[in-house]
Amino acid sequence: VQLQASGGGLVQAGGSLRLSCAASGRAFSRMSMGWFRQAPGKQREFVAVSTWNGGTTYLADSVKGRFTISRANAEKTVYLQMNSLKPEDTAVYYCAANVRGIASSDSAYYSYSQVYDYWGQGTLVTVSS
């Protein structure tokens, strides 16, 4: 599986960006797709996930109400729509794929980077104040 993330850039606080992650190599509909981010000097943190079984979504508390994750299975792409951006959203954003076919009802399962099998290269989002 190869993941290609794009859409990052420089935006002012309060602005919006949409990140895309295109996947190749396997049945996309069987993948749970997550977004993580890593700010300078900080650990990588979970942002959002779209699960493979029906596309259930979970979002980190820090982005609820501002970010939305969606997927287009026919295009093998997952999106992260980011609105009302804040300077603290500045980070490299990574998409990741879980291909294990596990359908966990525990949202915390998807917040662990260890459950993802493939990672994209990251795209930088910079939010200026």
FITORSE-450352 format. One line per field, with one value per residue: x, y, z of N, C-alpha, C, CB in turn; residue in one letter. Coordinates in nm, 4 decimals. Glycine has a CB too. Layout:
FITORSE-450352
n.xx: X, ...
n.yy: Y, ...
n.zz: Z, ...
ca.xx: X, ...
ca.yy: Y, ...
ca.zz: Z, ...
c.xx: X, ...
c.yy: Y, ...
c.zz: Z, ...
cb.xx: X, ...
cb.yy: Y, ...
cb.zz: Z, ...
resn: A, ...
***
This chain:
FITORSE-450352
n.xx: 0.0850, 0.0559, 0.0655, -0.0270, -0.0063, -0.1466, -0.2053, -0.1373, -0.0193, 0.0325, -0.1658, -0.3836, -0.4840, -0.8067, -0.8696, -0.9141, -0.8291, -0.7997, -0.6980, -0.5732, -0.5512, -0.4285, -0.4636, -0.3063, -0.2795, -0.4204, -0.7439, -0.9234, -1.1596, -1.1557, -0.9883, -0.9181, -0.8831, -0.6645, -0.5763, -0.2955, -0.0928, 0.2079, 0.3643, 0.6392, 0.8876, 0.7106, 0.5159, 0.3783, 0.0335, -0.3014, -0.5561, -0.7898, -1.0143, -1.1458, -1.3386, -1.3310, -1.5636, -1.8418, -1.7635, -1.7491, -1.6692, -1.4180, -1.3021, -1.0340, -1.0604, -0.9592, -1.0030, -1.2658, -1.5685, -1.4416, -1.2820, -1.3327, -1.3544, -1.3581, -1.4346, -1.3727, -1.4422, -1.4390, -1.2530, -1.0370, -0.9485, -0.8977, -1.0144, -0.9357, -1.0997, -1.0326, -1.1322, -1.1635, -0.8995, -0.6258, -0.3296, -0.2097, -0.2666, -0.0688, 0.1494, 0.3069, 0.1121, 0.0006, -0.1205, -0.2602, -0.2935, -0.4938, -0.5032, -0.6111, -0.8677, -1.0173, -1.2926, -1.3382, -1.5297, -1.4395, -1.3270, -1.0810, -0.9011, -0.8275, -0.6725, -0.4149, -0.0955, 0.0319, -0.1478, -0.1713, -0.0755, 0.0448, 0.1969, 0.1744, 0.3771, 0.3577, 0.2343, 0.2864, 0.1293, 0.0841, -0.0174, -0.0704, -0.0671
n.yy: -0.1194, 0.2163, 0.5508, 0.8782, 1.1921, 1.5195, 1.8769, 2.0459, 2.3607, 2.7174, 2.9103, 3.1611, 3.2180, 3.1030, 3.0365, 2.7883, 2.4565, 2.1747, 1.8546, 1.5802, 1.2283, 0.9875, 0.6499, 0.3427, 0.0143, -0.1797, -0.3109, -0.0409, 0.0041, -0.1690, -0.0645, 0.1077, 0.4469, 0.6846, 1.0054, 1.1686, 1.3977, 1.5871, 1.8142, 2.0497, 1.9344, 1.7832, 1.4880, 1.2563, 1.2817, 1.1622, 1.2520, 1.2075, 0.9506, 0.7350, 0.4629, 0.1320, -0.0172, 0.0855, 0.3403, 0.4822, 0.7613, 0.9084, 1.1681, 1.3610, 1.5279, 1.7837, 1.8799, 1.8508, 1.9668, 2.1429, 2.0121, 1.7748, 1.4410, 1.2507, 1.0091, 0.8756, 0.6010, 0.4988, 0.6582, 0.5993, 0.7628, 0.9645, 1.2367, 1.5338, 1.7843, 2.0970, 2.3463, 2.6782, 2.7172, 2.7098, 2.8565, 2.6564, 2.4295, 2.3921, 2.1754, 1.8751, 1.6760, 1.3474, 1.0761, 0.7525, 0.3971, 0.1308, -0.2016, -0.4294, -0.5099, -0.4984, -0.4182, -0.2084, -0.1024, 0.0658, 0.3762, 0.4585, 0.2678, 0.3324, 0.5507, 0.4911, 0.4868, 0.2528, 0.0700, 0.1105, 0.0244, 0.1234, 0.4259, 0.7623, 1.0217, 1.2662, 1.5998, 1.9453, 2.1717, 2.5030, 2.7446, 3.0753, 3.3424
n.zz: 0.0000, -0.0864, 0.0220, -0.0456, 0.0619, 0.0436, 0.0035, 0.2089, 0.3491, 0.3862, 0.5964, 0.7244, 1.0641, 1.1455, 0.8923, 0.6255, 0.5178, 0.2989, 0.3267, 0.1384, 0.0873, -0.1058, -0.1852, -0.2839, -0.4222, -0.2639, -0.1612, -0.1037, 0.0286, 0.2393, 0.4212, 0.7198, 0.7584, 0.8812, 1.0227, 1.1466, 1.3374, 1.3784, 1.5670, 1.5844, 1.8028, 1.9475, 2.0291, 1.7931, 1.7233, 1.7364, 1.5049, 1.3436, 1.2207, 0.9705, 0.9638, 0.8124, 0.7966, 0.7063, 0.7371, 0.9792, 1.1808, 1.3858, 1.5913, 1.7288, 2.0436, 2.0373, 1.7843, 1.7223, 1.5864, 1.4235, 1.2351, 0.9725, 0.8658, 0.5721, 0.3131, -0.0132, -0.1594, -0.4199, -0.5391, -0.3916, -0.1821, 0.1062, 0.2943, 0.4786, 0.6062, 0.7190, 0.9208, 1.0629, 1.1522, 1.3831, 1.5279, 1.6829, 1.5437, 1.3680, 1.2108, 1.0869, 0.8894, 0.8753, 0.6857, 0.7408, 0.7137, 0.8202, 0.7688, 0.8701, 0.8930, 1.1216, 1.3192, 1.5441, 1.8190, 2.0000, 2.0162, 2.0982, 2.0181, 1.7564, 1.7906, 1.8429, 1.7113, 1.6567, 1.5519, 1.2894, 0.9625, 0.7358, 0.6220, 0.5053, 0.3515, 0.4760, 0.5115, 0.5309, 0.7427, 0.8112, 1.0305, 1.0589, 1.2973
ca.xx: 0.0000, 0.1256, -0.0212, 0.0268, -0.0795, -0.1273, -0.3000, -0.0876, 0.0229, 0.0306, -0.2983, -0.4008, -0.5754, -0.9457, -0.8855, -0.9450, -0.7517, -0.8456, -0.5929, -0.6134, -0.4586, -0.4629, -0.4066, -0.2965, -0.2221, -0.5093, -0.8844, -0.9337, -1.2817, -1.1271, -0.8905, -0.9518, -0.7882, -0.6479, -0.4876, -0.2194, -0.0110, 0.3222, 0.4160, 0.7814, 0.9197, 0.6028, 0.4887, 0.2711, -0.0949, -0.4174, -0.6459, -0.9200, -1.0144, -1.2661, -1.3245, -1.3649, -1.6959, -1.9466, -1.7071, -1.7644, -1.5594, -1.3854, -1.2153, -0.9751, -1.1377, -0.9006, -1.0441, -1.4103, -1.6401, -1.3648, -1.2311, -1.4195, -1.2884, -1.4489, -1.3630, -1.4355, -1.3852, -1.4164, -1.1318, -0.9325, -0.8978, -0.9566, -0.9979, -0.9467, -1.1388, -0.9928, -1.1877, -1.1335, -0.7655, -0.5589, -0.1838, -0.1713, -0.2864, 0.0519, 0.2130, 0.3090, -0.0020, 0.0258, -0.2299, -0.2188, -0.3917, -0.5055, -0.5569, -0.6346, -1.0072, -1.0779, -1.3963, -1.3481, -1.6268, -1.3676, -1.2598, -0.9429, -0.8198, -0.7790, -0.5858, -0.2787, -0.0248, 0.0780, -0.2457, -0.1694, 0.0239, 0.1118, 0.1976, 0.2137, 0.5004, 0.3302, 0.2184, 0.3023, 0.0272, 0.1316, -0.1241, -0.0122, -0.1588
ca.yy: 0.0000, 0.3455, 0.6613, 1.0067, 1.3024, 1.6494, 1.9797, 2.1331, 2.4930, 2.8256, 2.9721, 3.2460, 3.1686, 3.1164, 2.9878, 2.6477, 2.3762, 2.0376, 1.7586, 1.4584, 1.1160, 0.8891, 0.5187, 0.2503, -0.1157, -0.2779, -0.2724, 0.0749, -0.0035, -0.2514, 0.0054, 0.2204, 0.5527, 0.7816, 1.1225, 1.2050, 1.5163, 1.6020, 1.9497, 2.0517, 1.9066, 1.7113, 1.3539, 1.2422, 1.2659, 1.1243, 1.3605, 1.1591, 0.8226, 0.6863, 0.3178, 0.0697, -0.0784, 0.1849, 0.4745, 0.5527, 0.8553, 0.9550, 1.2859, 1.4014, 1.6355, 1.9136, 1.9238, 1.8322, 2.0899, 2.2211, 1.9235, 1.6666, 1.3412, 1.1826, 0.9216, 0.8407, 0.4689, 0.4809, 0.7325, 0.5539, 0.8860, 1.0132, 1.3808, 1.5987, 1.9237, 2.1674, 2.4811, 2.7553, 2.6737, 2.7839, 2.8377, 2.5294, 2.3213, 2.3832, 2.0443, 1.7873, 1.5865, 1.2184, 0.9804, 0.6172, 0.2947, 0.0052, -0.2980, -0.5530, -0.5483, -0.5011, -0.3166, -0.1851, -0.0021, 0.1512, 0.4786, 0.4709, 0.1746, 0.3980, 0.6628, 0.4411, 0.4783, 0.1151, -0.0142, 0.1448, -0.0577, 0.2008, 0.5701, 0.8529, 1.0963, 1.3858, 1.7284, 2.0478, 2.2745, 2.6119, 2.8406, 3.1977, 3.4181
ca.zz: 0.0000, -0.0886, 0.0577, -0.0895, 0.1235, -0.0206, 0.0427, 0.3134, 0.3068, 0.4839, 0.6036, 0.8416, 1.1666, 1.1052, 0.7565, 0.6011, 0.4233, 0.2847, 0.2979, 0.0682, 0.0950, -0.2074, -0.1565, -0.3960, -0.3924, -0.2039, -0.1557, -0.0163, 0.1097, 0.3556, 0.5033, 0.8053, 0.7232, 0.9885, 1.0123, 1.2650, 1.3150, 1.4673, 1.5746, 1.6196, 1.9412, 2.0148, 1.9797, 1.6963, 1.7888, 1.6557, 1.4668, 1.2970, 1.1499, 0.9035, 0.9670, 0.6866, 0.7988, 0.7112, 0.7408, 1.1066, 1.2018, 1.5193, 1.5883, 1.8561, 2.1071, 2.0034, 1.6504, 1.7042, 1.5544, 1.3271, 1.1296, 0.9262, 0.7828, 0.4801, 0.2212, -0.1408, -0.1864, -0.5632, -0.5724, -0.2998, -0.1217, 0.2300, 0.3044, 0.6088, 0.5914, 0.8402, 0.9272, 1.1842, 1.1920, 1.4893, 1.5220, 1.7443, 1.4467, 1.2866, 1.2265, 0.9704, 0.8953, 0.8126, 0.6740, 0.7735, 0.6793, 0.8955, 0.6725, 0.9440, 0.8852, 1.2553, 1.3371, 1.6876, 1.8626, 2.0938, 1.9361, 2.1433, 1.9387, 1.6354, 1.8254, 1.8619, 1.5842, 1.6350, 1.4825, 1.1471, 0.8942, 0.6308, 0.6461, 0.3990, 0.3731, 0.5535, 0.4444, 0.6328, 0.7596, 0.8949, 1.0565, 1.1135, 1.3849
c.xx: 0.0883, 0.0251, 0.0472, -0.0604, -0.0470, -0.2265, -0.2531, -0.0451, 0.0190, -0.1055, -0.3041, -0.4974, -0.7193, -0.9742, -0.9102, -0.8459, -0.8184, -0.7268, -0.6528, -0.5075, -0.5072, -0.3890, -0.4010, -0.2494, -0.3148, -0.6526, -0.9033, -1.0529, -1.2619, -1.0264, -0.9594, -0.8423, -0.7839, -0.5605, -0.4239, -0.1440, 0.1015, 0.3755, 0.5635, 0.8022, 0.8145, 0.5869, 0.3772, 0.1405, -0.2056, -0.5043, -0.7850, -0.9036, -1.1500, -1.2521, -1.3773, -1.5082, -1.8040, -1.8959, -1.7390, -1.6449, -1.5434, -1.2875, -1.1562, -1.0543, -1.0883, -0.9461, -1.1936, -1.4781, -1.5679, -1.3174, -1.3356, -1.3368, -1.3932, -1.3661, -1.4442, -1.3731, -1.3546, -1.2883, -1.0136, -0.8670, -0.9726, -0.9208, -1.0042, -0.9760, -1.1141, -1.0418, -1.1481, -0.9964, -0.7040, -0.4075, -0.1386, -0.2016, -0.1646, 0.1255, 0.2320, 0.1969, 0.0268, -0.1041, -0.1740, -0.3315, -0.3799, -0.5743, -0.5938, -0.7799, -1.0763, -1.1772, -1.4156, -1.4508, -1.5643, -1.2871, -1.1128, -0.8492, -0.7543, -0.6849, -0.4404, -0.2094, 0.0166, -0.0210, -0.2526, -0.0507, 0.1052, 0.0946, 0.2362, 0.3324, 0.4798, 0.3193, 0.2122, 0.1876, 0.0818, 0.0211, -0.0617, -0.1154, -0.1786
c.yy: 0.1241, 0.4559, 0.7916, 1.1176, 1.4327, 1.7491, 2.0725, 2.2682, 2.5908, 2.8940, 3.0581, 3.1807, 3.2002, 3.0652, 2.8389, 2.5859, 2.2400, 1.9514, 1.6375, 1.3515, 1.0108, 0.7598, 0.4337, 0.1152, -0.2188, -0.2262, -0.1608, 0.0637, -0.0872, -0.1861, 0.1062, 0.3247, 0.6587, 0.8986, 1.1456, 1.3345, 1.5203, 1.7435, 1.9450, 2.0290, 1.8295, 1.5725, 1.3563, 1.2168, 1.2351, 1.2467, 1.3070, 1.0241, 0.8011, 0.5354, 0.2549, 0.0201, 0.0275, 0.3264, 0.5518, 0.6429, 0.8893, 1.0712, 1.3102, 1.5191, 1.7730, 1.9667, 1.9067, 1.9667, 2.1763, 2.1365, 1.8187, 1.5705, 1.2732, 1.0978, 0.9000, 0.7093, 0.4479, 0.5508, 0.6911, 0.6723, 0.9164, 1.1609, 1.4251, 1.7463, 1.9939, 2.3113, 2.5474, 2.7187, 2.7687, 2.7645, 2.7038, 2.4083, 2.3041, 2.2529, 1.9818, 1.6867, 1.4610, 1.1396, 0.8401, 0.5198, 0.1731, -0.0936, -0.4297, -0.5962, -0.5589, -0.3872, -0.2962, -0.0776, 0.0936, 0.2526, 0.4917, 0.3791, 0.2473, 0.5142, 0.6210, 0.4247, 0.3351, 0.0286, 0.0159, 0.0774, 0.0199, 0.3500, 0.6455, 0.9369, 1.2232, 1.5097, 1.8373, 2.1487, 2.3788, 2.7152, 2.9621, 3.2750, 3.5605
c.zz: 0.0000, -0.0618, 0.0190, -0.0332, 0.0518, 0.0369, 0.1527, 0.2580, 0.4214, 0.4799, 0.7295, 0.9408, 1.1259, 0.9659, 0.7492, 0.5041, 0.4121, 0.2445, 0.2266, 0.0884, -0.0033, -0.1791, -0.2827, -0.3446, -0.3334, -0.2050, -0.0543, 0.0771, 0.2360, 0.4488, 0.5950, 0.7860, 0.8327, 0.9480, 1.1494, 1.2340, 1.4176, 1.4570, 1.6148, 1.7687, 2.0171, 1.9558, 1.8767, 1.7687, 1.6883, 1.6274, 1.4332, 1.2282, 1.0854, 0.8942, 0.8396, 0.6823, 0.8146, 0.7252, 0.8671, 1.1279, 1.3494, 1.5052, 1.7265, 1.9122, 2.0624, 1.8673, 1.6255, 1.6819, 1.4527, 1.2094, 1.0959, 0.8422, 0.6970, 0.3843, 0.0952, -0.1839, -0.3343, -0.6079, -0.4855, -0.2287, 0.0076, 0.2422, 0.4508, 0.5825, 0.7225, 0.8321, 1.0580, 1.2400, 1.2937, 1.4762, 1.5819, 1.6563, 1.3555, 1.3152, 1.0885, 0.9888, 0.8138, 0.7990, 0.6950, 0.7441, 0.7708, 0.8047, 0.7384, 0.9414, 1.0199, 1.2657, 1.4862, 1.7171, 1.9633, 2.0134, 1.9739, 2.0651, 1.8218, 1.6652, 1.8451, 1.7260, 1.5526, 1.5584, 1.3335, 1.0796, 0.7910, 0.6588, 0.5204, 0.4405, 0.4551, 0.4666, 0.5517, 0.6279, 0.8563, 0.9071, 1.1243, 1.1949, 1.3354
cb.xx: -0.0960, 0.1981, -0.0555, 0.0340, -0.0458, -0.1435, -0.4237, 0.0281, -0.0634, 0.1446, -0.4120, -0.4521, -0.5423, -0.9863, -0.7654, -1.0869, -0.6020, -0.9607, -0.5204, -0.6354, -0.4486, -0.4296, -0.4878, -0.2005, -0.1127, -0.4648, -0.9732, -0.9438, -1.3958, -1.0763, -0.7870, -0.9654, -0.8259, -0.5897, -0.5666, -0.1210, -0.0968, 0.4326, 0.3337, 0.8445, 0.9449, 0.4709, 0.4524, 0.3011, -0.1290, -0.5002, -0.5886, -0.9856, -0.9803, -1.2858, -1.3968, -1.2720, -1.7057, -2.0375, -1.7551, -1.7795, -1.5823, -1.3257, -1.2933, -0.8245, -1.1294, -0.7503, -0.9668, -1.4724, -1.6631, -1.2458, -1.0987, -1.5404, -1.2112, -1.5379, -1.3313, -1.4160, -1.4800, -1.5360, -1.1565, -0.8264, -0.9106, -0.9064, -1.1053, -0.8152, -1.2868, -0.8388, -1.3409, -1.2415, -0.6747, -0.6091, -0.1143, -0.2416, -0.4112, 0.1440, 0.1276, 0.4486, -0.1292, 0.1290, -0.3009, -0.1760, -0.3750, -0.5848, -0.4564, -0.5898, -1.0184, -0.9698, -1.5308, -1.2122, -1.7503, -1.2748, -1.3297, -0.9337, -0.9064, -0.8957, -0.6364, -0.2803, 0.0976, 0.1071, -0.3829, -0.1632, -0.0438, 0.0552, 0.2933, 0.0979, 0.5621, 0.4370, 0.0897, 0.4362, -0.1080, 0.2611, -0.2379, 0.0433, -0.1056
cb.yy: 0.0007, 0.3687, 0.6590, 1.0151, 1.3135, 1.6387, 1.9165, 2.0677, 2.5425, 2.9275, 2.8639, 3.3856, 3.2311, 3.2579, 3.0217, 2.6329, 2.3625, 2.0269, 1.7158, 1.4856, 1.0583, 0.9412, 0.4473, 0.3045, -0.0981, -0.3110, -0.3933, 0.2020, -0.0618, -0.3861, 0.0757, 0.1773, 0.6169, 0.7150, 1.2513, 1.0900, 1.6452, 1.4995, 2.0349, 2.1843, 2.0316, 1.7888, 1.2607, 1.1291, 1.3910, 1.0148, 1.4377, 1.2613, 0.7055, 0.7523, 0.2600, -0.0432, -0.1812, 0.1549, 0.5512, 0.4534, 0.9829, 0.8399, 1.4105, 1.4387, 1.6242, 1.9032, 1.8473, 1.7605, 2.1691, 2.2852, 1.8555, 1.7220, 1.2377, 1.2849, 0.7876, 0.9542, 0.3609, 0.5340, 0.8814, 0.4723, 1.0041, 0.9311, 1.4531, 1.5798, 1.9373, 2.1624, 2.4780, 2.7317, 2.6627, 2.7377, 2.9519, 2.5138, 2.3486, 2.5038, 1.9508, 1.7160, 1.6566, 1.1382, 0.9924, 0.6074, 0.2523, 0.0238, -0.3230, -0.5370, -0.6770, -0.4905, -0.3580, -0.1457, -0.0697, 0.0671, 0.6133, 0.4401, 0.0573, 0.4472, 0.7295, 0.3060, 0.5687, 0.0506, 0.0039, 0.2985, -0.1739, 0.1644, 0.6053, 0.9420, 1.1315, 1.4056, 1.7302, 2.1192, 2.2136, 2.6751, 2.7778, 3.2859, 3.4205
cb.zz: 0.1229, -0.2249, 0.2088, -0.2450, 0.2737, -0.1745, 0.0848, 0.3851, 0.1937, 0.4565, 0.6039, 0.8001, 1.3050, 1.1140, 0.6764, 0.5474, 0.4683, 0.1804, 0.4276, -0.0827, 0.2411, -0.3488, -0.0479, -0.5051, -0.3025, -0.0605, -0.1202, -0.0983, 0.0270, 0.3120, 0.4149, 0.9566, 0.5881, 1.1094, 0.9637, 1.3075, 1.3226, 1.4338, 1.6750, 1.5779, 2.0103, 2.0044, 2.0948, 1.5971, 1.8674, 1.7270, 1.3475, 1.2007, 1.2456, 0.7607, 1.0876, 0.6597, 0.9117, 0.8221, 0.6242, 1.2246, 1.1210, 1.6072, 1.5401, 1.8391, 2.2603, 2.0052, 1.5454, 1.8265, 1.6791, 1.3955, 1.1731, 0.8445, 0.8692, 0.4019, 0.2875, -0.2507, -0.1383, -0.6430, -0.5578, -0.3756, -0.2201, 0.3545, 0.2215, 0.6955, 0.5482, 0.8599, 0.9127, 1.2910, 1.0697, 1.6297, 1.5953, 1.8764, 1.3621, 1.3127, 1.3186, 0.9528, 0.8442, 0.8935, 0.5353, 0.9202, 0.5337, 1.0310, 0.5616, 1.0862, 0.8149, 1.3673, 1.2677, 1.7454, 1.9235, 2.1881, 1.9528, 2.2917, 1.8866, 1.5537, 1.9506, 1.9389, 1.5860, 1.7668, 1.5442, 1.1273, 0.8272, 0.4901, 0.7599, 0.3595, 0.2408, 0.6567, 0.3536, 0.6155, 0.8118, 0.8372, 1.1451, 1.0006, 1.5287
resn: V, Q, L, Q, A, S, G, G, G, L, V, Q, A, G, G, S, L, R, L, S, C, A, A, S, G, R, A, F, S, R, M, S, M, G, W, F, R, Q, A, P, G, K, Q, R, E, F, V, A, V, S, T, W, N, G, G, T, T, Y, L, A, D, S, V, K, G, R, F, T, I, S, R, A, N, A, E, K, T, V, Y, L, Q, M, N, S, L, K, P, E, D, T, A, V, Y, Y, C, A, A, N, V, R, G, I, A, S, S, D, S, A, Y, Y, S, Y, S, Q, V, Y, D, Y, W, G, Q, G, T, L, V, T, V, S, S
***
